[in-house]
Amino acid sequence: MQLTIHPLTPDRWPDLEAVFNARGCSVARGCWCMCYRRSGPVQAAPGQRHADVNKAQFKAVVDAGPPPGLIAYRVDPGAPGGNSDGAPDGRRGTPVGWLAVGPREHYAKLARSSVMKPVDKLPVWSVICFVVPAEHRGQGIARALLDAAVPWAAQQGATLLEAYPVDTTGPTHPDDLWFGPKRMFDAAGFTEVARRKPERPVVRIKLGD
């Protein structure tokens, strides 16, 4: 699979919708990456679905910028036509994955988490969640998103990138792997800096020189 990965800008919002609306992403389309951006419950009007509130609020985040993460596309280099993304017929390719990543302070819920509370007072960026539709799992998309996030965060001025993966050797349901498996972060050069729960370490990688 050939992939291209890009920051989520407002013009790419329909591509994010395609990922979240795909099979296997029901949790994502309830949360819309807002769960960790607030410290309390969803404030919804009577009769209003929490998912709709979350979606509208996250679209506002995307529209306001800066990009709150990265989106991956599958492309076919052998197709006729093509554009700057390598996709055929003027399209950008098929959206196949999402990674939420940004300054830790953008995620208010982390501060009150017993597992993900601050390790120290250093400024860090946080990898929050991966979303890959069921049909595209097991093909290295999450790893490709993580590999792209490291230099991208550095380009945005981050000096440390932090994550909160799942560390288990037994079978794990995909819904429990939104933070990614620890082995993937190990392979990407992250090191463990804290562990407040047996299966939930905190890992970091230093960015830049």
Backbone as JSON, one array per atom type, in Angstrom:
{
  "sequence": "MQLTIHPLTPDRWPDLEAVFNARGCSVARGCWCMCYRRSGPVQAAPGQRHADVNKAQFKAVVDAGPPPGLIAYRVDPGAPGGNSDGAPDGRRGTPVGWLAVGPREHYAKLARSSVMKPVDKLPVWSVICFVVPAEHRGQGIARALLDAAVPWAAQQGATLLEAYPVDTTGPTHPDDLWFGPKRMFDAAGFTEVARRKPERPVVRIKLGD",
  "N": [[0.84, -1.2, 0.0], [0.61, 2.16, -0.94], [1.02, 5.22, 0.66], [-0.03, 8.59, 1.35], [0.38, 11.3, 3.58], [-1.16, 13.89, 5.35], [-1.6, 17.08, 7.03], [-4.65, 17.77, 8.79], [-6.6, 19.92, 7.32], [-9.19, 22.45, 6.78], [-10.3, 21.95, 4.18], [-10.01, 19.26, 3.93], [-11.86, 18.07, 5.55], [-14.19, 16.5, 4.67], [-12.86, 14.13, 4.07], [-11.98, 13.21, 6.54], [-14.48, 12.7, 7.65], [-15.19, 10.53, 6.05], [-13.42, 8.56, 6.96], [-14.21, 8.3, 9.7], [-16.85, 7.52, 9.39], [-16.68, 5.01, 8.39], [-16.78, 1.36, 8.42], [-16.32, -0.18, 11.55], [-15.6, 2.01, 13.02], [-17.26, 3.1, 14.96], [-17.02, 4.05, 17.59], [-15.33, 6.22, 17.26], [-16.91, 7.96, 15.71], [-18.72, 8.71, 17.57], [-17.28, 10.1, 19.43], [-15.65, 11.95, 17.99], [-13.08, 12.94, 18.35], [-13.17, 14.65, 20.54], [-13.31, 13.91, 23.18], [-11.0, 13.98, 24.85], [-10.4, 16.6, 24.7], [-11.92, 18.08, 26.36], [-12.58, 18.51, 29.87], [-14.77, 17.76, 31.23], [-18.2, 16.48, 31.02], [-20.12, 16.15, 27.92], [-21.86, 19.01, 26.85], [-24.99, 19.15, 26.0], [-27.98, 20.17, 24.32], [-31.44, 19.55, 25.21], [-32.59, 16.61, 23.7], [-30.61, 16.69, 21.8], [-28.04, 14.95, 20.18], [-25.1, 13.61, 21.63], [-23.0, 12.9, 19.94], [-23.42, 14.54, 17.72], [-22.96, 17.06, 18.8], [-20.27, 16.81, 19.51], [-19.14, 16.42, 16.95], [-19.71, 18.87, 15.66], [-18.27, 20.61, 17.29], [-15.66, 19.68, 16.94], [-15.3, 20.14, 14.24], [-15.27, 22.89, 14.28], [-12.86, 23.28, 15.6], [-11.08, 22.3, 13.65], [-11.63, 24.09, 11.55], [-10.77, 26.48, 12.67], [-8.08, 26.06, 13.01], [-4.7, 25.66, 14.34], [-3.91, 22.69, 12.3], [-5.3, 19.79, 13.81], [-4.21, 17.27, 13.69], [-3.23, 14.39, 11.7], [-4.02, 13.01, 8.49], [-4.33, 10.04, 6.62], [-3.9, 8.76, 3.29], [-4.68, 6.28, 0.9], [-3.07, 5.59, -2.1], [-2.89, 5.06, -5.67], [-0.28, 4.54, -7.54], [-0.11, 3.67, -10.13], [-2.31, 4.44, -11.55], [-4.04, 6.23, -14.2], [-3.72, 9.76, -15.04], [-3.81, 11.7, -12.2], [-2.6, 13.57, -9.33], [-1.03, 16.0, -7.13], [-0.94, 14.46, -4.86], [-0.59, 11.96, -5.81], [-2.82, 10.58, -6.47], [-5.42, 9.16, -8.57], [-7.21, 10.71, -11.33], [-7.55, 13.35, -10.44], [-8.3, 13.15, -7.8], [-7.57, 12.92, -4.23], [-6.96, 10.45, -3.29], [-7.85, 7.52, -1.34], [-9.15, 8.06, 1.82], [-7.75, 6.63, 4.68], [-6.96, 6.59, 7.33], [-6.46, 8.18, 10.56], [-4.8, 10.36, 12.82], [-4.77, 11.87, 15.89], [-3.01, 14.53, 17.14], [-1.19, 16.86, 19.05], [-0.38, 19.9, 20.92], [-0.03, 19.21, 24.38], [-1.54, 20.75, 26.15], [-3.86, 21.25, 24.79], [-5.53, 19.22, 25.35], [-7.56, 18.85, 27.71], [-8.5, 16.85, 29.41], [-6.39, 15.16, 29.99], [-4.97, 16.19, 32.14], [-6.3, 15.51, 34.48], [-6.22, 12.81, 34.53], [-5.39, 9.73, 36.01], [-3.64, 7.99, 34.85], [-2.48, 9.36, 32.69], [-1.58, 11.8, 33.6], [0.52, 14.75, 34.02], [4.01, 14.14, 33.59], [6.16, 15.73, 34.18], [7.14, 19.19, 34.18], [7.84, 19.91, 31.64], [7.35, 21.22, 28.33], [5.23, 19.49, 26.18], [4.09, 17.66, 23.27], [1.21, 15.67, 22.51], [0.31, 12.41, 21.49], [-2.79, 11.32, 20.76], [-4.95, 9.65, 19.67], [-5.5, 6.93, 17.35], [-7.26, 6.27, 14.37], [-8.39, 3.84, 12.33], [-10.15, 2.47, 9.7], [-11.9, -0.7, 9.69], [-11.42, -2.33, 7.41], [-8.94, -1.56, 6.57], [-7.06, -2.17, 8.45], [-4.1, -3.63, 9.97], [-2.2, -3.16, 8.04], [-0.14, -1.43, 8.36], [-0.81, 1.25, 8.61], [-1.3, 2.82, 10.92], [1.29, 2.89, 12.0], [2.62, 4.26, 9.95], [1.36, 6.74, 10.15], [2.24, 7.49, 12.71], [5.01, 7.64, 12.26], [5.04, 9.79, 10.53], [4.08, 11.77, 12.18], [6.1, 12.43, 13.97], [8.26, 14.0, 12.66], [6.57, 16.01, 11.76], [5.45, 17.19, 14.07], [7.79, 18.23, 15.14], [8.38, 20.15, 13.19], [6.4, 21.95, 13.75], [7.31, 23.1, 16.0], [7.46, 21.6, 18.33], [9.25, 20.0, 20.97], [9.3, 17.71, 22.46], [7.6, 14.64, 22.13], [4.86, 12.9, 23.24], [3.2, 9.89, 24.34], [0.56, 7.49, 25.13], [0.41, 4.55, 25.21], [-0.96, 1.17, 24.83], [0.1, -1.61, 26.62], [0.33, -4.8, 26.22], [0.43, -8.36, 25.98], [-1.49, -10.11, 25.34], [-4.6, -10.98, 23.56], [-6.2, -8.17, 22.16], [-8.92, -6.02, 21.9], [-9.81, -4.04, 19.07], [-11.09, -1.62, 19.81], [-9.87, -0.98, 22.15], [-7.45, -0.01, 21.52], [-7.04, 2.61, 20.77], [-5.06, 4.37, 21.54], [-2.85, 3.16, 20.55], [-0.5, 0.38, 20.26], [2.16, -0.41, 22.56], [4.45, -1.61, 21.48], [4.61, -0.6, 18.92], [5.36, 2.05, 19.33], [7.78, 1.63, 20.61], [9.28, 0.61, 18.47], [9.4, 2.86, 16.94], [11.16, 4.47, 18.24], [10.48, 5.63, 20.69], [10.73, 6.07, 24.25], [10.07, 4.69, 27.5], [8.78, 6.67, 30.13], [7.2, 6.81, 32.35], [4.87, 4.91, 34.38], [1.81, 4.32, 35.46], [-0.13, 2.48, 35.63], [-0.41, -1.01, 35.15], [-0.67, -1.83, 32.38], [-0.46, 0.5, 30.93], [1.76, 2.5, 29.93], [3.64, 5.62, 29.87], [5.17, 7.16, 27.19], [7.94, 8.69, 25.47], [9.51, 10.74, 22.92], [12.37, 12.54, 21.97], [12.53, 15.49, 20.11], [14.06, 17.06, 17.28], [17.38, 18.5, 17.46]],
  "CA": [[0.0, 0.0, 0.0], [1.3, 3.45, -0.94], [0.27, 6.2, 1.43], [0.39, 9.97, 1.56], [-0.13, 11.76, 4.87], [-1.27, 15.35, 5.32], [-2.31, 17.71, 8.14], [-6.08, 17.94, 8.58], [-7.03, 21.3, 7.07], [-10.63, 22.47, 6.56], [-10.71, 21.36, 2.91], [-9.94, 17.81, 4.05], [-12.87, 17.62, 6.49], [-14.96, 15.35, 4.16], [-12.03, 12.92, 4.12], [-12.07, 12.73, 7.92], [-15.81, 12.11, 7.78], [-15.17, 9.22, 5.4], [-12.74, 7.63, 7.88], [-15.02, 8.08, 10.9], [-18.11, 6.87, 9.03], [-16.41, 3.68, 7.85], [-17.04, 0.22, 9.29], [-15.35, -0.37, 12.61], [-15.23, 3.3, 13.64], [-18.44, 3.63, 15.65], [-16.59, 4.82, 18.76], [-14.78, 7.48, 16.76], [-17.96, 8.89, 15.27], [-19.42, 9.22, 18.75], [-16.37, 11.02, 20.12], [-15.14, 12.98, 17.08], [-11.82, 13.47, 18.9], [-13.42, 15.71, 21.52], [-13.34, 13.37, 24.55], [-9.86, 14.44, 25.64], [-10.27, 18.06, 24.59], [-12.66, 18.69, 27.46], [-12.35, 17.82, 31.13], [-16.06, 17.34, 31.76], [-19.11, 15.82, 30.07], [-20.65, 16.91, 26.79], [-22.98, 19.89, 27.16], [-25.91, 19.05, 24.87], [-29.35, 20.62, 24.55], [-32.39, 18.43, 25.27], [-32.85, 16.0, 22.4], [-29.44, 16.78, 20.93], [-27.12, 13.82, 20.36], [-23.73, 13.97, 22.0], [-22.14, 12.76, 18.76], [-23.59, 15.72, 16.87], [-22.28, 18.16, 19.48], [-18.84, 16.58, 19.35], [-18.75, 16.63, 15.55], [-19.73, 20.31, 15.38], [-17.18, 21.26, 18.03], [-14.37, 19.34, 16.35], [-15.21, 20.85, 12.96], [-14.86, 24.26, 14.61], [-11.42, 23.2, 15.88], [-10.4, 22.16, 12.37], [-11.8, 25.33, 10.79], [-10.01, 27.56, 13.3], [-6.66, 25.77, 12.91], [-3.9, 24.9, 13.39], [-4.38, 21.32, 12.12], [-5.24, 19.0, 15.05], [-3.72, 15.92, 13.47], [-2.83, 13.97, 10.36], [-4.89, 12.07, 7.81], [-3.6, 9.2, 5.66], [-4.62, 8.38, 2.08], [-4.13, 5.23, 0.05], [-3.01, 6.06, -3.48], [-2.53, 4.08, -6.69], [0.66, 5.24, -8.43], [-0.21, 3.2, -11.51], [-3.53, 4.91, -12.2], [-3.84, 7.36, -15.11], [-4.02, 11.09, -14.49], [-3.06, 11.88, -10.95], [-2.4, 14.93, -8.83], [0.16, 16.13, -6.3], [-0.95, 13.4, -3.87], [-0.4, 10.7, -6.49], [-4.1, 9.92, -6.64], [-5.92, 9.26, -9.93], [-8.37, 11.5, -11.74], [-7.7, 14.59, -9.69], [-8.67, 12.91, -6.41], [-6.4, 12.82, -3.37], [-6.81, 9.09, -2.85], [-8.86, 7.03, -0.4], [-8.74, 8.3, 3.21], [-7.69, 5.34, 5.35], [-6.53, 6.66, 8.72], [-6.4, 9.47, 11.25], [-4.05, 10.45, 14.07], [-4.9, 13.13, 16.62], [-1.75, 14.87, 17.8], [-1.06, 18.3, 19.23], [0.12, 20.3, 22.23], [-0.72, 18.55, 25.49], [-2.5, 21.64, 26.78], [-5.12, 21.23, 24.04], [-6.3, 18.06, 25.81], [-7.79, 19.16, 29.12], [-8.78, 15.65, 30.21], [-5.15, 14.51, 30.4], [-4.48, 16.73, 33.41], [-6.95, 14.86, 35.62], [-6.13, 11.37, 34.37], [-4.41, 9.09, 36.88], [-2.68, 7.3, 33.99], [-1.84, 10.26, 31.74], [-1.27, 13.09, 34.21], [1.86, 15.2, 33.62], [5.21, 13.5, 34.14], [6.97, 16.83, 34.68], [6.64, 20.48, 33.7], [8.37, 20.18, 30.31], [6.32, 21.35, 27.29], [5.19, 18.31, 25.31], [2.95, 17.37, 22.41], [0.64, 14.38, 22.84], [-0.38, 11.55, 20.54], [-4.01, 11.0, 21.49], [-5.65, 8.46, 19.2], [-5.45, 6.48, 15.97], [-8.51, 5.72, 13.85], [-8.2, 3.17, 11.04], [-11.31, 1.63, 9.41], [-11.65, -2.14, 9.83], [-10.91, -2.95, 6.19], [-7.57, -1.12, 6.31], [-6.19, -2.48, 9.59], [-3.09, -4.64, 9.76], [-1.43, -2.83, 6.85], [0.9, -0.47, 8.69], [-1.26, 2.64, 8.49], [-1.05, 3.53, 12.18], [2.73, 3.14, 12.1], [2.96, 5.32, 9.0], [0.89, 8.0, 10.74], [3.15, 7.83, 13.81], [6.29, 8.05, 11.68], [4.86, 11.13, 9.96], [3.79, 12.72, 13.25], [7.33, 12.84, 14.65], [8.84, 15.19, 12.03], [5.57, 17.09, 11.63], [5.4, 17.9, 15.35], [9.03, 19.01, 15.23], [8.24, 21.31, 12.3], [5.49, 22.9, 14.39], [7.98, 23.69, 17.16], [7.49, 20.71, 19.48], [10.57, 19.45, 21.33], [9.03, 16.38, 23.0], [6.33, 14.03, 21.72], [4.49, 11.96, 24.29], [2.06, 9.04, 24.0], [0.01, 6.74, 26.25], [0.0, 3.33, 24.52], [-1.41, -0.02, 25.55], [1.19, -2.58, 26.68], [-0.2, -6.11, 26.57], [0.81, -9.42, 25.05], [-2.67, -10.91, 25.04], [-5.53, -10.44, 22.56], [-6.73, -6.85, 22.5], [-9.96, -5.57, 20.98], [-9.41, -2.77, 18.42], [-11.62, -0.46, 20.52], [-8.98, -0.68, 23.27], [-6.14, 0.36, 20.98], [-7.05, 3.97, 20.18], [-3.78, 5.01, 21.84], [-1.8, 2.42, 19.88], [0.25, -0.58, 21.07], [3.48, 0.06, 22.96], [5.5, -2.13, 20.59], [4.73, 0.29, 17.78], [6.13, 3.21, 19.78], [9.15, 1.16, 20.82], [9.94, 0.5, 17.17], [9.56, 4.21, 16.4], [12.19, 5.18, 18.99], [10.0, 6.21, 21.94], [11.18, 5.4, 25.47], [9.13, 4.81, 28.6], [9.17, 7.65, 31.15], [6.34, 6.64, 33.53], [3.86, 3.86, 34.26], [0.95, 4.41, 36.65], [-1.04, 1.34, 35.53], [0.43, -2.04, 34.54], [-0.72, -1.94, 30.93], [-0.55, 1.82, 30.32], [2.94, 3.34, 30.14], [3.79, 6.91, 29.19], [6.4, 7.09, 26.42], [8.32, 9.97, 24.85], [10.65, 10.83, 22.01], [12.89, 13.9, 21.86], [12.49, 15.98, 18.73], [15.1, 18.02, 16.92], [18.76, 18.15, 17.83]],
  "C": [[0.88, 1.25, 0.0], [0.42, 4.47, -0.26], [0.84, 7.59, 1.25], [-0.29, 10.45, 2.84], [-0.06, 13.27, 4.91], [-1.93, 15.87, 6.6], [-3.79, 17.88, 7.79], [-6.43, 19.42, 8.52], [-8.52, 21.29, 6.73], [-11.08, 21.82, 5.25], [-10.67, 19.84, 2.94], [-10.98, 17.25, 5.03], [-13.72, 16.46, 5.93], [-14.17, 14.04, 4.19], [-12.01, 12.35, 5.54], [-13.43, 12.08, 8.17], [-15.85, 10.7, 7.18], [-14.5, 8.18, 6.29], [-13.65, 7.29, 9.06], [-16.33, 7.35, 10.6], [-17.93, 5.46, 8.5], [-16.7, 2.59, 8.89], [-15.92, 0.07, 10.31], [-14.97, 0.89, 13.36], [-16.39, 3.92, 14.41], [-18.06, 4.45, 16.88], [-16.09, 6.19, 18.34], [-15.87, 8.45, 16.36], [-18.94, 9.25, 16.39], [-18.6, 10.29, 19.44], [-15.95, 12.21, 19.26], [-13.95, 13.72, 17.69], [-12.03, 14.64, 19.86], [-13.33, 15.22, 22.97], [-12.21, 13.92, 25.4], [-9.63, 15.93, 25.52], [-11.07, 18.79, 25.66], [-12.42, 17.89, 28.72], [-13.64, 17.3, 31.74], [-16.93, 16.7, 30.71], [-19.53, 16.75, 28.93], [-21.83, 17.76, 27.26], [-23.91, 19.93, 25.94], [-27.29, 19.55, 25.26], [-30.28, 19.41, 24.6], [-32.69, 17.9, 23.86], [-31.69, 16.03, 21.43], [-28.48, 15.63, 21.22], [-25.72, 14.3, 20.71], [-22.79, 13.89, 20.81], [-22.23, 13.98, 17.86], [-22.9, 16.94, 17.48], [-20.77, 18.02, 19.29], [-18.37, 16.87, 17.93], [-18.69, 18.12, 15.22], [-18.57, 21.02, 16.07], [-15.83, 20.93, 17.4], [-14.21, 20.0, 14.99], [-14.79, 22.3, 13.2], [-13.38, 24.31, 14.93], [-10.64, 23.15, 14.57], [-10.46, 23.46, 11.58], [-10.94, 26.46, 11.35], [-8.51, 27.35, 13.13], [-5.95, 26.05, 14.23], [-4.39, 23.47, 13.27], [-4.23, 20.49, 13.39], [-4.76, 17.57, 14.85], [-3.44, 15.66, 12.0], [-3.8, 12.95, 9.79], [-4.12, 11.35, 6.72], [-4.51, 8.83, 4.49], [-3.9, 7.22, 1.4], [-4.18, 5.73, -1.39], [-2.56, 4.92, -4.4], [-1.59, 4.74, -7.68], [0.55, 4.81, -9.88], [-1.44, 3.7, -12.25], [-3.25, 6.07, -13.14], [-4.19, 8.68, -14.46], [-3.16, 11.33, -13.28], [-2.95, 13.34, -10.56], [-1.19, 14.93, -7.91], [0.22, 15.07, -5.21], [-0.69, 12.03, -4.5], [-1.69, 9.95, -6.72], [-4.63, 10.12, -8.04], [-7.05, 10.24, -10.11], [-8.61, 12.73, -10.89], [-8.13, 14.41, -8.25], [-7.41, 12.81, -5.56], [-6.13, 11.39, -2.94], [-7.9, 8.72, -1.86], [-8.4, 7.29, 1.03], [-8.84, 7.01, 4.02], [-7.25, 5.41, 6.81], [-6.4, 8.07, 9.25], [-5.58, 9.34, 12.52], [-4.24, 11.83, 14.66], [-3.62, 13.39, 17.39], [-1.65, 16.38, 17.9], [-0.51, 18.62, 20.61], [-0.7, 19.7, 23.37], [-1.79, 19.44, 26.1], [-3.81, 21.74, 26.02], [-6.05, 20.11, 24.52], [-6.51, 18.15, 27.31], [-7.96, 17.92, 29.99], [-7.51, 14.96, 30.69], [-4.72, 14.94, 31.8], [-5.08, 16.02, 34.61], [-6.95, 13.34, 35.5], [-5.06, 10.79, 35.28], [-3.32, 8.4, 36.07], [-1.85, 8.28, 33.17], [-1.56, 11.64, 32.31], [0.17, 13.47, 33.87], [2.98, 14.45, 34.33], [6.09, 14.55, 34.8], [6.4, 18.12, 34.1], [7.17, 20.84, 32.31], [7.22, 20.32, 29.3], [6.37, 20.16, 26.35], [3.98, 18.39, 24.37], [2.49, 15.95, 22.72], [0.02, 13.7, 21.62], [-1.61, 11.0, 21.26], [-4.71, 9.76, 20.97], [-5.41, 8.21, 17.72], [-6.83, 5.96, 15.59], [-8.22, 5.15, 12.47], [-9.42, 2.29, 10.8], [-10.94, 0.15, 9.38], [-10.99, -2.73, 8.59], [-9.45, -2.59, 5.89], [-6.6, -1.45, 7.44], [-5.19, -3.58, 9.22], [-2.21, -4.39, 8.55], [-0.39, -1.74, 7.1], [0.49, 0.98, 8.65], [-1.0, 3.42, 9.78], [0.43, 3.84, 12.33], [3.17, 4.24, 11.15], [2.53, 6.68, 9.53], [1.82, 8.44, 11.87], [4.48, 8.33, 13.27], [6.2, 9.45, 11.08], [4.67, 12.17, 11.05], [5.06, 13.25, 13.91], [7.97, 14.05, 13.97], [7.85, 16.34, 11.92], [5.48, 17.89, 12.93], [6.65, 18.76, 15.53], [8.95, 20.26, 14.38], [7.33, 22.37, 12.9], [6.09, 23.51, 15.66], [8.01, 22.81, 18.39], [8.9, 20.2, 19.72], [10.47, 18.07, 21.97], [7.67, 15.9, 22.52], [6.05, 12.89, 22.67], [3.28, 11.13, 23.85], [1.72, 8.14, 25.18], [-0.49, 5.38, 25.74], [-0.49, 2.23, 25.46], [-0.3, -1.06, 25.47], [0.63, -3.92, 27.16], [0.24, -7.13, 25.54], [-0.37, -10.28, 24.66], [-3.54, -10.28, 23.96], [-6.13, -9.13, 23.04], [-7.75, -6.43, 21.46], [-9.53, -4.24, 20.37], [-9.91, -1.53, 19.16], [-10.76, -0.08, 21.73], [-7.62, -0.17, 22.81], [-6.14, 1.74, 20.33], [-5.73, 4.68, 20.42], [-2.61, 4.3, 21.18], [-1.09, 1.45, 20.8], [1.66, -0.08, 21.38], [4.57, -0.41, 22.0], [5.68, -1.24, 19.36], [5.56, 1.53, 18.14], [7.58, 2.82, 20.07], [9.93, 1.14, 19.51], [10.2, 1.86, 16.55], [10.56, 5.04, 17.19], [11.73, 5.86, 20.26], [10.56, 5.41, 23.12], [10.19, 5.66, 26.6], [9.65, 5.78, 29.65], [8.31, 7.55, 32.41], [5.39, 5.48, 33.27], [3.05, 3.87, 35.55], [-0.07, 3.27, 36.7], [-0.3, 0.26, 34.75], [0.46, -2.07, 33.02], [-0.75, -0.59, 30.22], [0.66, 2.69, 30.65], [2.77, 4.72, 29.5], [5.14, 6.86, 28.48], [6.66, 8.43, 25.75], [9.43, 9.78, 23.82], [11.06, 12.29, 21.94], [12.95, 14.29, 20.41], [13.59, 16.99, 18.49], [16.45, 17.55, 17.38], [18.9, 17.81, 19.3]]
}
